[in-house]
Amino acid sequence: MVNTRKLGRTAVAAAGAAGLVALAAAGASAASSASPPALKLVAGGTEVTLDSVVDYGVDLDLGTHVVAGNAPIEVRATRASYSSPVVATQYVHGKPVRQLPKGLVTGFSGLGKFLHITLTDAAGKKVLEKDQAVCLNGDGSRTRPDAPATSPYPDGCTANPFTQGAVWGLQTGWSARTYGDGDPVQLAAGKYKATVTVNKAYRDFLKIPAKDSSVKLNVTVQKSDTSGAQKMSSNSVAPKPNAARPAGKASVPKGPKPDLRPVPAWGIVVAPGDEGTPDANKDFLQFSATVWNAGPSPLVLDGFRRQGKDLMDAYQYFYNAQGKQVGYQNTGTLEWDGRDGHNHWHFTDFARYSLLNAKQTEVVRSQKEAFCLAATDSIDYTVKNANWHPDNTDLHTACGDHGSLSVREVLDVGSGDTYVQSLPGQSFDITNLANGTYYVQVTANPENRLFESSTKNNVALRKVVLGGTKHHRTVQVPPVGVINAP
């Protein structure tokens, strides 16, 4: 969901932007004489400047792109269960046609080892050689006047550890930047020559000619004054809420409903309380929790403020199979949370987090009871009615501010909402708990305030084993099937 970019990354020469335009024009004029390949590797310019950041390194963004030919390139990756490997399949006109060779795609972050990059220094010595994954949903645009005006495919290839399905695609005549947020490399300031090539397995699968699968670049690495890698978030625009409370008789019509499902807790660690606080002598089990919507209908909530109160009345809306609103029902309240790190409106009773003992009896409950709903993670974009372009992916734009008269919070089909439980009160206080086996329980819609198609799948458990001594506690987190994401 929320896209991030590192400051101090590539500064491609000014000619680079014009390079893709010139390439597009050349491709359009030649279209009548030769059909473009299914996929082509191109560079915006042959001169690339990279920043070397102190205590960080260099983002190896060489300004290369892949461009689709006369048809979209679409790949869908799925996992039958948490114990199953990821299987990637090429789709044409919405139908599966052939699986990608085994080993090319092993996760949900894109086409693994798609590119091979080699750098040599001024003396011709090889200083770096590595493979690079490519996200077909990467930053891109139309490269030909005859290309479709929009792309139907999702933005980015971000994945939750428990993602079950992903859709990656490149629209006809569109480009995708090949670089994502990869790990930095260490390069001294100086001049280099780079060769970027599509690896043979993909060349063979997509039938890319040799002349369209490799580019050579002149690279300059320069020192940057920026210390460390900094990140900034892009802004998203939330859909506008209704201007007034819904009119007419409230009802819950038959038809499509959202289906809220938690995934097992992840990002599990133990940590002492912050020094200088009342919690300094305590130990906490911290974790991340995700609840997603398996559809086939979005979860849409409007909140309308009570006059003079830090409280809103919440309404859930219902839609028919054609996407038309056909009903609504009051589902509780939203409350203003003015604490640092929040400062937005929270819907109450969206989820509940509990720590259970070996007999699966609750021993600690998180005080986290209210939530701002937003599509922070893609969980399964292959389910029916999955929205590949959810509108509100950023908590800072989806959840309003203290002056808001109303808000709309949406959890669209296929997406999940993740919360990191690291604060005291939200994480589990394990100071006085004995070592042994426990379970982190994530429950969606615990009070059944929200109307769903099913409530039989609203609980997920993750086994943990506590050990160690006070202030030196340990936690072991067994894998879930083949997913080893503590």
C-alpha positions as CSV (number, residue, x, y, z in Angstrom):
1,M,0.0,0.0,0.0
2,V,1.8,3.1,1.1
3,N,4.6,3.7,-1.4
4,T,8.0,4.8,-0.1
5,R,11.0,6.4,-1.7
6,K,14.5,6.9,-0.5
7,L,16.0,10.3,-0.7
8,G,19.4,10.6,-2.2
9,R,18.6,8.1,-5.0
10,T,19.2,8.2,-8.7
11,A,19.7,11.5,-10.6
12,V,19.4,10.5,-14.2
13,A,20.7,12.9,-16.8
14,A,18.2,15.4,-18.2
15,A,18.4,13.6,-21.5
16,G,16.9,10.5,-19.9
17,A,13.3,11.7,-19.7
18,A,13.5,12.7,-23.4
19,G,15.0,9.3,-24.2
20,L,11.8,7.4,-23.5
21,V,9.8,9.9,-25.5
22,A,12.2,9.6,-28.4
23,L,12.0,5.8,-28.0
24,A,8.2,6.0,-28.1
25,A,8.2,8.1,-31.2
26,A,10.6,5.8,-33.0
27,G,8.6,2.8,-31.9
28,A,5.4,4.3,-33.3
29,S,6.9,5.2,-36.7
30,A,8.3,1.7,-37.0
31,A,5.2,-0.1,-35.9
32,S,4.0,-0.5,-39.5
33,S,7.2,-2.3,-40.5
34,A,7.9,-4.5,-37.5
35,S,5.8,-5.7,-34.6
36,P,7.4,-4.9,-31.3
37,P,8.5,-7.8,-29.0
38,A,6.2,-8.9,-26.2
39,L,8.6,-7.1,-23.8
40,K,11.6,-4.8,-24.3
41,L,14.3,-3.5,-22.0
42,V,15.1,0.2,-22.5
43,A,17.0,3.0,-20.8
44,G,15.8,6.6,-20.5
45,G,19.4,7.7,-21.1
46,T,22.9,6.3,-21.4
47,E,24.4,8.6,-18.7
48,V,23.3,7.9,-15.1
49,T,24.4,9.6,-11.9
50,L,24.0,7.8,-8.6
51,D,24.4,9.3,-5.1
52,S,26.5,7.5,-2.5
53,V,25.1,8.2,0.9
54,V,27.3,8.1,4.1
55,D,26.5,5.0,6.3
56,Y,24.0,3.8,3.7
57,G,25.3,3.2,0.2
58,V,24.0,3.5,-3.3
59,D,20.5,2.7,-4.6
60,L,21.2,0.9,-7.8
61,D,18.6,2.6,-9.8
62,L,20.0,2.7,-13.3
63,G,16.9,4.3,-15.0
64,T,16.0,1.2,-17.0
65,H,12.5,0.2,-17.9
66,V,10.6,-2.7,-19.4
67,V,8.0,-1.8,-22.2
68,A,5.1,-4.0,-23.3
69,G,4.5,-4.6,-27.0
70,N,1.2,-5.0,-28.7
71,A,-0.5,-6.9,-25.8
72,P,-0.5,-6.6,-22.0
73,I,1.9,-8.8,-20.0
74,E,0.0,-10.2,-17.0
75,V,1.2,-12.6,-14.3
76,R,-0.8,-13.9,-11.3
77,A,1.0,-15.5,-8.4
78,T,-0.9,-17.6,-5.9
79,R,-0.3,-19.9,-2.9
80,A,-2.8,-22.7,-2.3
81,S,-2.1,-22.7,1.4
82,Y,0.6,-21.5,3.9
83,S,2.3,-24.8,3.3
84,S,2.4,-24.5,-0.5
85,P,4.9,-22.9,-2.8
86,V,4.1,-19.8,-4.8
87,V,3.0,-20.6,-8.4
88,A,3.1,-17.9,-11.1
89,T,1.0,-18.1,-14.2
90,Q,0.8,-15.9,-17.3
91,Y,-2.7,-14.7,-18.1
92,V,-4.0,-13.6,-21.5
93,H,-7.4,-11.9,-21.8
94,G,-8.2,-12.9,-18.2
95,K,-7.5,-16.5,-18.7
96,P,-4.4,-18.6,-17.5
97,V,-2.3,-19.8,-20.4
98,R,1.0,-21.2,-19.0
99,Q,2.9,-21.3,-15.8
100,L,6.3,-19.6,-15.4
101,P,9.2,-22.0,-15.0
102,K,9.7,-23.3,-11.5
103,G,12.1,-21.2,-9.4
104,L,11.5,-17.9,-11.2
105,V,8.9,-16.6,-8.8
106,T,9.2,-17.7,-5.2
107,G,7.4,-14.8,-3.4
108,F,5.0,-12.0,-4.0
109,S,7.4,-9.1,-4.5
110,G,7.7,-9.5,-8.3
111,L,9.6,-11.4,-10.9
112,G,12.6,-12.7,-9.1
113,K,16.1,-12.4,-10.7
114,F,14.6,-10.8,-13.8
115,L,17.7,-8.7,-14.6
116,H,21.4,-9.3,-14.3
117,I,23.6,-6.3,-13.7
118,T,27.3,-6.1,-14.1
119,L,29.5,-3.0,-13.2
120,T,33.1,-2.5,-14.2
121,D,35.3,0.3,-13.1
122,A,37.5,2.7,-15.2
123,A,40.2,0.0,-15.4
124,G,37.7,-2.6,-16.7
125,K,37.7,-4.6,-13.5
126,K,34.4,-6.1,-12.5
127,V,33.3,-4.6,-9.2
128,L,29.7,-5.7,-8.9
129,E,27.5,-8.4,-10.3
130,K,24.0,-9.1,-9.1
131,D,20.5,-10.1,-10.1
132,Q,17.6,-7.8,-9.6
133,A,13.8,-8.5,-9.3
134,V,11.4,-6.5,-11.3
135,C,7.8,-5.4,-10.5
136,L,5.6,-5.2,-13.6
137,N,3.4,-2.8,-11.5
138,G,6.4,-0.4,-11.0
139,D,6.3,3.3,-11.8
140,G,5.4,3.7,-15.5
141,S,3.5,5.5,-18.2
142,R,2.4,5.3,-21.8
143,T,5.3,5.2,-24.2
144,R,3.2,5.3,-27.5
145,P,0.4,7.5,-28.7
146,D,-1.6,4.4,-29.6
147,A,-1.3,2.9,-26.1
148,P,-4.4,2.8,-23.8
149,A,-4.8,5.9,-21.7
150,T,-5.0,4.0,-18.4
151,S,-3.7,0.8,-16.9
152,P,-5.9,-1.6,-15.0
153,Y,-3.1,-3.2,-13.0
154,P,-2.3,-2.6,-9.3
155,D,0.3,-0.1,-8.1
156,G,3.5,-1.7,-6.8
157,C,4.3,-5.2,-5.6
158,T,4.3,-4.8,-1.9
159,A,3.5,-7.9,0.0
160,N,2.5,-9.0,3.5
161,P,4.3,-12.1,4.8
162,F,0.9,-13.9,4.6
163,T,-0.1,-12.6,1.1
164,Q,-1.9,-15.4,-0.7
165,G,-2.3,-14.0,-4.2
166,A,-0.9,-11.1,-6.4
167,V,-1.6,-9.7,-9.8
168,W,1.3,-8.1,-11.8
169,G,0.7,-6.5,-15.1
170,L,2.1,-4.2,-17.8
171,Q,-0.4,-2.5,-20.1
172,T,0.0,-2.5,-23.8
173,G,2.6,0.1,-24.8
174,W,3.3,1.1,-21.2
175,S,6.6,1.1,-19.3
176,A,7.5,0.0,-15.8
177,R,10.6,1.2,-14.0
178,T,12.7,-1.8,-13.2
179,Y,14.0,-0.5,-9.9
180,G,12.1,-0.9,-6.7
181,D,13.3,-0.3,-3.1
182,G,16.1,-2.8,-3.2
183,D,19.0,-3.1,-0.8
184,P,21.7,-0.5,-1.3
185,V,25.1,-1.5,-2.7
186,Q,28.6,-0.2,-1.7
187,L,30.4,1.6,-4.5
188,A,33.2,4.2,-4.3
189,A,32.8,7.5,-6.0
190,G,34.0,7.3,-9.6
191,K,33.1,6.2,-13.2
192,Y,31.7,2.8,-14.1
193,K,30.2,1.0,-17.1
194,A,27.0,-1.0,-16.5
195,T,25.5,-3.8,-18.5
196,V,21.9,-4.7,-17.7
197,T,20.4,-7.8,-19.2
198,V,17.2,-9.8,-19.0
199,N,18.1,-13.2,-17.6
200,K,17.9,-16.1,-20.1
201,A,14.9,-17.9,-18.4
202,Y,12.7,-14.8,-18.9
203,R,14.1,-14.1,-22.4
204,D,13.1,-17.6,-23.4
205,F,9.7,-17.6,-21.7
206,L,8.7,-14.2,-23.2
207,K,10.6,-14.7,-26.5
208,I,12.6,-11.5,-26.2
209,P,15.2,-11.0,-28.9
210,A,18.8,-10.4,-27.7
211,K,18.8,-6.9,-29.2
212,D,15.8,-6.0,-27.0
213,S,17.0,-7.6,-23.8
214,S,20.2,-5.7,-22.9
215,V,21.4,-2.1,-22.4
216,K,24.8,-0.5,-21.7
217,L,25.2,2.6,-19.5
218,N,27.8,5.0,-18.3
219,V,27.5,5.4,-14.5
220,T,28.9,8.1,-12.3
221,V,28.8,7.6,-8.5
222,Q,29.1,10.8,-6.5
223,K,29.2,11.4,-2.8
224,S,26.1,12.8,-1.2
225,D,25.7,15.1,1.8
226,T,22.7,13.2,3.0
227,S,23.5,11.1,6.0
228,G,21.6,7.8,6.1
229,A,18.6,6.7,4.2
230,Q,15.5,8.8,4.6
231,K,12.1,7.9,3.6
232,M,9.0,9.9,2.6
233,S,5.5,8.7,2.0
234,S,3.4,9.5,-1.0
235,N,-0.1,10.9,-0.5
236,S,-3.3,9.2,-1.5
237,V,-6.7,10.8,-1.9
238,A,-9.5,9.2,0.1
239,P,-12.9,9.1,-1.4
240,K,-15.2,11.9,-0.3
241,P,-17.7,10.9,2.4
242,N,-21.3,11.7,2.0
243,A,-22.3,15.2,3.1
244,A,-25.0,14.1,5.5
245,R,-26.2,11.1,7.4
246,P,-28.0,8.5,5.2
247,A,-31.7,9.0,4.7
248,G,-34.4,6.5,4.6
249,K,-35.0,3.3,6.6
250,A,-31.9,1.5,7.7
251,S,-31.6,-2.1,6.4
252,V,-29.2,-4.9,5.8
253,P,-30.3,-6.2,2.4
254,K,-29.4,-9.7,1.0
255,G,-26.5,-9.7,-1.3
256,P,-22.7,-9.3,-1.3
257,K,-21.0,-8.5,1.9
258,P,-17.4,-8.0,3.0
259,D,-15.6,-11.0,4.6
260,L,-13.1,-10.0,7.2
261,R,-10.3,-12.4,7.9
262,P,-7.2,-12.1,10.1
263,V,-3.8,-13.5,9.1
264,P,-1.5,-15.0,11.7
265,A,0.4,-12.4,13.7
266,W,3.9,-11.6,12.4
267,G,6.9,-9.3,13.2
268,I,7.0,-10.9,16.6
269,V,9.8,-9.8,19.0
270,V,10.3,-9.2,22.7
271,A,11.6,-5.9,24.1
272,P,12.0,-4.1,27.4
273,G,10.0,-1.0,28.1
274,D,11.5,2.4,27.3
275,E,14.1,3.7,29.7
276,G,12.9,6.6,31.9
277,T,9.3,5.5,31.7
278,P,7.1,3.6,34.2
279,D,7.5,0.6,31.9
280,A,11.3,0.5,32.0
281,N,11.2,-2.6,34.3
282,K,8.8,-4.5,32.1
283,D,9.1,-6.8,29.2
284,F,6.8,-6.8,26.2
285,L,5.8,-9.1,23.3
286,Q,5.4,-6.9,20.3
287,F,3.7,-8.0,17.0
288,S,2.0,-6.9,13.8
289,A,-1.5,-7.9,13.0
290,T,-3.4,-7.8,9.7
291,V,-7.1,-8.1,9.0
292,W,-8.1,-8.3,5.4
293,N,-11.3,-8.3,3.3
294,A,-11.8,-11.4,1.1
295,G,-14.9,-9.8,-0.4
296,P,-16.8,-10.0,-2.6
297,S,-17.9,-6.5,-1.4
298,P,-15.9,-3.6,0.1
299,L,-16.2,-2.6,3.7
300,V,-17.3,1.1,3.5
301,L,-17.9,3.1,6.6
302,D,-19.0,6.7,6.9
303,G,-18.6,8.6,10.1
304,F,-20.7,11.8,10.9
305,R,-19.6,13.9,13.9
306,R,-21.9,14.7,16.8
307,Q,-22.1,18.4,17.3
308,G,-19.4,19.6,19.7
309,K,-18.2,16.0,20.4
310,D,-15.0,14.1,19.6
311,L,-17.3,11.3,18.5
312,M,-18.9,10.2,15.2
313,D,-21.7,7.9,14.4
314,A,-20.6,5.2,12.1
315,Y,-22.6,3.7,9.2
316,Q,-21.8,0.7,7.1
317,Y,-23.0,0.7,3.4
318,F,-24.1,-2.2,1.3
319,Y,-23.8,-2.7,-2.4
320,N,-25.4,-5.0,-5.0
321,A,-23.5,-7.1,-7.5
322,Q,-23.4,-4.1,-9.9
323,G,-21.7,-1.9,-7.2
324,K,-24.8,0.2,-6.5
325,Q,-25.5,1.2,-2.9
326,V,-28.6,-0.5,-1.8
327,G,-28.7,-0.1,2.0
328,Y,-27.0,1.0,5.2
329,Q,-26.9,0.3,8.9
330,N,-25.5,2.0,12.0
331,T,-22.5,0.1,13.2
332,G,-21.3,2.0,16.3
333,T,-19.0,5.0,16.5
334,L,-15.7,6.5,15.6
335,E,-13.7,8.3,18.2
336,W,-11.0,10.9,17.9
337,D,-7.5,9.8,19.0
338,G,-5.3,12.8,19.6
339,R,-2.2,10.9,20.9
340,D,1.1,11.3,19.2
341,G,1.4,9.0,16.2
342,H,-2.4,8.8,15.8
343,N,-4.2,12.2,15.5
344,H,-7.1,10.7,13.5
345,W,-10.5,9.1,13.8
346,H,-10.7,5.4,14.9
347,F,-13.5,3.0,14.4
348,T,-14.2,0.9,17.5
349,D,-14.3,-2.9,17.7
350,F,-12.7,-3.6,14.3
351,A,-10.3,-6.2,15.8
352,R,-9.1,-7.6,19.1
353,Y,-5.6,-8.9,20.1
354,S,-5.2,-11.5,22.9
355,L,-2.3,-13.6,24.3
356,L,-3.5,-17.1,25.1
357,N,-1.8,-19.7,27.3
358,A,-1.1,-23.3,26.2
359,K,-4.7,-24.2,27.0
360,Q,-5.8,-21.3,24.7
361,T,-7.2,-19.3,27.6
362,E,-6.7,-15.5,27.5
363,V,-4.0,-14.2,29.8
364,V,-3.3,-10.7,28.4
365,R,-5.4,-8.5,26.2
366,S,-4.2,-5.6,24.1
367,Q,-5.7,-2.3,24.9
368,K,-5.9,-1.5,21.2
369,E,-9.6,-1.4,20.5
370,A,-10.1,1.3,17.9
371,F,-8.7,1.5,14.4
372,C,-8.4,3.7,11.3
373,L,-9.3,1.5,8.4
374,A,-7.1,1.7,5.3
375,A,-5.7,-0.6,2.7
376,T,-2.1,-0.9,3.9
377,D,-1.3,-4.3,2.5
378,S,-2.3,-6.3,-0.6
379,I,-3.3,-9.8,0.6
380,D,-5.0,-11.5,-2.3
381,Y,-5.8,-9.7,-5.5
382,T,-7.0,-12.8,-7.2
383,V,-10.3,-13.1,-5.1
384,K,-13.6,-12.1,-6.8
385,N,-14.0,-8.3,-7.1
386,A,-10.6,-7.5,-5.8
387,N,-9.8,-3.8,-6.3
388,W,-6.3,-3.5,-7.7
389,H,-6.4,0.3,-7.1
390,P,-7.7,0.9,-3.6
391,D,-8.2,4.6,-3.0
392,N,-7.2,5.1,0.6
393,T,-3.8,3.5,1.2
394,D,-2.5,6.1,3.5
395,L,-3.6,6.6,7.1
396,H,-2.7,10.3,6.9
397,T,-5.4,10.9,4.3
398,A,-8.0,8.3,5.0
399,C,-8.8,9.0,8.6
400,G,-9.4,12.8,8.8
401,D,-8.2,15.4,11.3
402,H,-9.5,17.0,14.5
403,G,-11.6,19.5,12.4
404,S,-13.3,16.8,10.3
405,L,-17.1,16.9,10.2
406,S,-17.2,13.4,8.6
407,V,-14.8,10.7,7.3
408,R,-15.0,7.7,5.0
409,E,-12.9,4.7,5.9
410,V,-12.7,1.8,3.4
411,L,-11.2,-1.6,3.4
412,D,-11.4,-2.8,-0.2
413,V,-11.6,-6.3,-1.4
414,G,-8.2,-8.1,-1.5
415,S,-6.5,-5.6,0.8
416,G,-5.6,-5.8,4.5
417,D,-5.1,-3.3,7.3
418,T,-2.0,-3.8,9.4
419,Y,-1.2,-2.4,12.8
420,V,2.1,-2.7,14.5
421,Q,1.6,-3.4,18.3
422,S,4.8,-1.9,19.8
423,L,3.4,0.5,22.4
424,P,2.9,-0.5,26.0
425,G,-0.7,-1.4,26.5
426,Q,-1.0,-2.5,22.9
427,S,1.8,-5.0,23.0
428,F,1.5,-7.8,25.6
429,D,3.1,-7.3,29.0
430,I,4.9,-10.6,29.6
431,T,6.9,-9.5,32.7
432,N,5.3,-11.9,35.0
433,L,4.4,-14.7,32.6
434,A,6.2,-18.0,32.9
435,N,8.2,-19.4,30.1
436,G,6.4,-21.7,27.8
437,T,4.0,-22.0,24.9
438,Y,1.5,-19.2,24.1
439,Y,-0.7,-18.1,21.2
440,V,-1.2,-14.6,19.7
441,Q,-4.8,-14.4,18.8
442,V,-6.1,-11.9,16.3
443,T,-9.9,-11.6,16.1
444,A,-11.7,-9.6,13.4
445,N,-15.0,-7.9,14.2
446,P,-15.0,-9.2,17.8
447,E,-18.3,-7.7,18.8
448,N,-20.0,-8.5,15.4
449,R,-20.8,-4.8,14.9
450,L,-19.9,-5.1,11.2
451,F,-22.1,-7.1,8.8
452,E,-20.1,-9.8,6.9
453,S,-20.8,-12.7,4.6
454,S,-19.2,-15.1,7.2
455,T,-17.9,-14.8,10.7
456,K,-16.6,-18.4,10.9
457,N,-13.1,-17.3,9.8
458,N,-12.6,-14.3,12.1
459,V,-9.9,-15.8,14.3
460,A,-6.2,-16.5,13.6
461,L,-3.7,-18.0,16.0
462,R,0.2,-17.8,16.0
463,K,2.1,-20.0,18.3
464,V,5.0,-18.5,20.3
465,V,7.4,-20.0,22.8
466,L,8.7,-17.6,25.5
467,G,12.0,-18.2,27.3
468,G,14.9,-16.4,29.0
469,T,14.9,-14.3,32.1
470,K,13.6,-10.9,33.1
471,H,15.0,-8.2,30.6
472,H,16.5,-11.0,28.7
473,R,13.4,-12.7,27.5
474,T,13.4,-14.7,24.2
475,V,10.7,-15.7,21.8
476,Q,10.7,-18.5,19.3
477,V,8.1,-18.3,16.5
478,P,7.5,-21.6,14.6
479,P,6.7,-21.1,10.9
480,V,3.2,-21.4,9.5
481,G,3.5,-24.0,6.9
482,V,6.4,-22.9,4.7
483,I,6.1,-19.2,5.8
484,N,8.9,-18.5,8.2
485,A,8.0,-14.9,9.2
486,P,8.6,-14.5,12.9
